[in-house]
Amino acid sequence: MSEKKMQRRFFLRVSLGVGGAMVLGGGIASAQPPQQGGGGRRPAPPPLQPSAFIQIDRNGMVTLTAKNPEMGQGIKTALPMLLAEELDLDWKMVKIVQGDLDESKYGSQSAGGSRSTPNNWDLLRRVGASARMMLVEAGAKRLGVPAAECRTELGKVIHTSSGKSVGYGEIAADAAALPLPDPNSVKPKDPKDYKIVGKSMPTVDLPAIVTGKPIFSIDFKLPNMLYAVFEKCPVYGGKAVSANLDEIKAMPHIKDAFLVEGNGNPSSLLSGVAIVADKWWYAQNARKSLKVTWDEGPAASHSSVGYDAKAKELFAQKPFLTVRKDGDVDGAMAKAVKKVDATYQFPFISHAQMEPGNTVALFKEGKLELWAPSQTPGAGQRMAAEALGLKTADVTVHQLRTGGGFGRRLANDYLVEASWIAKKFAGTPIKILYSREDDMRHDFYRPGGYQHMRGGVDANGKLVAWYDHFVSFGEGDKWVSSSNIAPSDFPGGFVENFGVEATLIPTKIPTGPLRAPRSNSLAWVVHSFIDELAHAAGKDPVQFRLDLLGDARMVGTGPGAYDAGRMRACLEKVAEVSGWGKRKLPKGTGMGVGFHYSHSGYVAQVAEVSVDAQNRVKVKKVWSVADVGSQIIHPSSAKNQVEGAIVDGMSEMMAQEITIDKGRAMQSNFHDHQMVRHKQAPPEIEVHFITSNNSPTGLGEPPLPPALPAISNAIFAASGKRIRTLPMAKEGFKWA
């Protein structure tokens, strides 16, 4: 939809609610991003109707609705802050509630790709500004003064010269009766006047979280609720043929056990065996006695060993796909003074979010009601409706707070499974709850990959040739989810003689986006190899990268366009704050650098690491500099996102790996797919932001990718040992 049409379709709608509360909102057409994890791209929704966003009661208490899924990224606080800022509210008089799924009112409701902030930045500020204009007009009439002489502050309309004021609650009904403001007159506040945005306001739900209150989806209960477990074939895509159902149903507290045929879609409903009991533990315990005959299907022949062997074989053959080809790579390589040849490998890994899959479903009188922790509740709604043969309008989804997602909850398999089971127990709520083993062995994994890199530098230490044969997963020219490399990926466009080719290995293993998809592995390979080239050239690693970035300019066009100036500023700043090249480090300690552009964010990081004689690694400090636009909405949450991303990256690089044998995942829990422990995390992470003249973008993903190469390169600087295989434990390293 064009910007002109969006402006024409902007309007404000006001209605009088119960008890004289003024319900303020508007209608703004907004872009509809594609849904991931099922459901596909769909037509844009009708103009947004955020009349449910703002409610002001007679006492001046303001209820703001948070529309997007909250999974720890802080969006339940940040988006209402935009409304509160434009309304000039007293944050102490604000109540925030989580909105249910209703895309006809809220527009797209999803959490993925760090899109919540950029998709709502302008939209919600305009809604709040429109409401403020109406309140000013109503307040001016009540005070008997011109509206132009009034201002707003802390939930009041104030006549500037006399100091007379009236609270929003007193004029709510009057404002509701006013005509709509002219869309062209709606102007959000100047950032210099912000009193809420840009400040670390109290985070919604934080007191409940730190005191262990039951506010997460896993805690949700309904009266008379039954619990279900769902046993799927350990081999991906396998089908249940038969099971000892009579034996299971005869066990105490078991209400039913039955086969589920499934629809063959791993994001929706696979074949399996459902067991329902009056308590989850009874269902889970009965599962231990379950004996299932499986048709394992073709995935049973797949293994990590087989993939490794196939990759080695393919590296010796001509690549199948050309991703990008610039200049004369072979000619430039032949003339290069120094050449580097290296093969990098990274594994499949699990999302390993703290809260395993769960959903409460109630099927009653032909309608379905769901309480779910989904990143794409709209897709889940449509998939549940399709699985049960319902109209989408007959499925209600309540959004519950999620204990982490990282991309796993872009898929809605647990939601559809709960829906299917609930239909057999019409009138009774059913809660499906995955065990940790369910969650890890039936994930949509970050795909592994293999990259054979060749690079050359000239006599001046300039990078003159770059070649990457990427062996990834898919078939022919069809990549599996999150496995591809793009023509615009760095350093494409920055090296005159540049080539990326690819060959794909067929796989039956389900894959999907993991926090900073593709970037979380590609950044490690690219910046580790750049580091190798810098050392071969005898150049400082930071200077080598600055030379590669060159002057401030846009490289490429369209969605893949790369702002070299923004990244250069981040790199120069992180070198400055870390004291790069100016600090005397003890033996066994080194510093490494990495940067990456992903999800519209530019981030550069430096890590200081020590490595002892037993290859025990301690990350002593990480410096991070990010440019995610003109405004950090909620600084404490933003800092938390950067810190969490770095620690998350540490977990991914040391010991996390999903290995496949006979079509099965061999890892099952945190003991063999390890997370970083508190004592292993960096004692200090120093976070800086550069504000640029760009609209604010998200921050959940961009800080993760550069952490891996920064730490990996620091390990090389400290020990002289280059890491080319993840997890690092395979090369003998461990966290101190």
C-alpha positions, 0 to 999 in steps of 0.5 A: 500500500502506498504512503499516500493511501496510508495517509488518506486512510488514517482516521480517528474514532472515539466512543464512550465506554462503560462508566464514561470512559473515553475509548480513543483510537484510530484507523491506520493501514499498516504493512502486513509482514509475511507470517513464518512457521505456517500460514504463509503470506496473506493479504494485508488486513483492513485499516487498523482500528486501535480504539482498544488501545486507549481507555481513560476512566473518570479518575484519570487512570489510563489503560493501554493495550499491548498488542504484540506477543511478549516473550522477554523482549520487553515489547509489552512495555515499549509499545505502550510507552509510545502511547503514554509519551504522546498522551503526556501521561503520568506513568504511575496512572497507567495500566497495561493489559495484554491484548488478545488476538484480533488483527482486525483491530490491532493489525499484525500481531507477531514477534519475530525478525525484530519487527515489533518496534519498526512496525509500530513506531510511527503508527502508535505515536500518531494514535497517541498524538491524535488522542492528545489533540482531542483532549486538549480541545476538550480541556480548553472548552472546559477551562474556557480558554483557546486550545492554542494556549494549552499544553498537556502534562501528567494526564492533565490539560493545562492553560499555560498562562493562568496555570488552570488545569483539568484532568483527563478523567474529567473531560473524557466524555467531552473529548469522546463527543468531539469531531475527528481531527484532521489527519494532516494536523496529527504530529507526534512530539519532538523527541527533545520533549520526551519524558517517557520514551528514552527513559528506563520506566518500570518494566511491566510484570517485572515484580511478578517475574522476580517473585515467581508469580504464575504469569507465564503460559506454562502456569495457566489453568482453568477449572476442571482442566485435563492434561495431555502429552503427545508422543511423536515418532522419534524419527522425523515424519514417522507415523504411528501404526499401533500402540498398547492403548488399552493398557494405557487407558486402564492405568489410574487417572488416565482419561483416554489414549488414542492415535492421531493420524496427523496431516503430515505438516510438522508445523501443524499436526504430525502423527502420534499418540495422545494420552490424557489424564487429570494431572500432567504427571499421570499422563507423563508417567503412563507414557513410559509404558507406551509401546508404539509401532512406528512407520519411521519413513525415509528420515531414518536413513539420515545422520550427521555422519552422513551429512558430514561425509556428503559435504566432504564429497560435494566440496570436491565437485562443482557447486550446483548454485551460483549465489553471486559472482563479481569480477574475476575471482580466480584471476585475482586469487592467482595474483594475490600475494597471500592466500588463505584456504579454510573450511568452517563447519557449524551444527544443527542446534535447538532453540532451547527456550526455557519454557517448553511448548504448551497450550490450553484449548477448549472446544465447545459448541463448535467453537475453539478457545485457545490460551497460547504462547505463540510468536505468530498467534494469527498463523496458529489461529488459522492452522487450528481452524483448518485442522478442526474444520472450523472457520477462523472466526470461530477460533479465539486466541488469548495471548499469554506471556511466553518464557522465551521463544527465539523463533521456536514459537513461530511454529504452532505445532503445540497449539494445533495438537492441543486443539485436536485433542480438545475436540475429542473432549468437547466442553472440557479444557485440555492443556498440552505440555511438552517435556523438555525432551519433547521440546528439544527432540521435536524442534525446528532446528537452526540448520547446520552448514559447511563453508569452504572459504578461499581469500587473497590479499595483495602486497598492500594488504588489501582484500582482492579476492573472496570465494565461498562454496557453501554446502547447506541443506535443501534440494536442487535450488530449494533451501530449507528454512533459514539455511540460505546465504543471500547475494547481499550478505557481507562482504558481497559488494565490498570485494571487487572479485567475489564469488559465492556458490552453493550445493544443497544436501537433502534433509528430512530434519525440520529446520526454522529460524533461530534468533538472528536466523542465518546471521547467527552462523554466517557472521561467525564464518565471515568474520573469523575468515576476515580475521584470518585474512587480516593476520595473513596480510599483517594488518590490524584486524580493526583497520583491515575491516575499516579498509574493507568497509571503505568510505561512508556510502550505501552498498547495494539497493533494495532490502539488502542495501548496506550502509557502510557509514553506519557500520564504520561508525559502530566499528570505530566507536567500539575500537575506541571504548575498548581501547583497541590496540592501546592496552597492554594485555597479559599473556594468555589474554587477547582481544577479538572483533566482529561486526554484523548487519542484520534485521536493520541493526548495525552492531560491532563488538570487541571481546577480551578473552583469556585462555589457559593451558588447559584450553579453559576460556574466560570471556572477561569483557565484551564491548558492544556498539549498536546503531538501531536508529534515532531512538532507544525507546526503553534503555534498560530493556535495550541494554538487557537485549544486548547482554542477553544476545551476547550470552546467548551467542556464547551458549551457541558456540561452546557446547550446543549441537544437535546430532542426528542418528537414524533420523533421531536427535541424540540430544534431549536436555540441558545436560547435553545441549548446554547453556552458559552458566552464571559463573561463565558469563562475562563479568561485564558487558559494556553497551553503547548506542549510536543514534542516527537519522533513521527510524528505530528498529528492533534489537532482539536479534542484531547483537547476537551474530557479532558476539561469536566471531568477536569471542572466537577471534579473541581466543585466537589472539590469546592462544594462537588456536583458530576455531573453524568448527562449532561447537568449540568443545569439539576442538578441546575448549571449555568455559572456565 
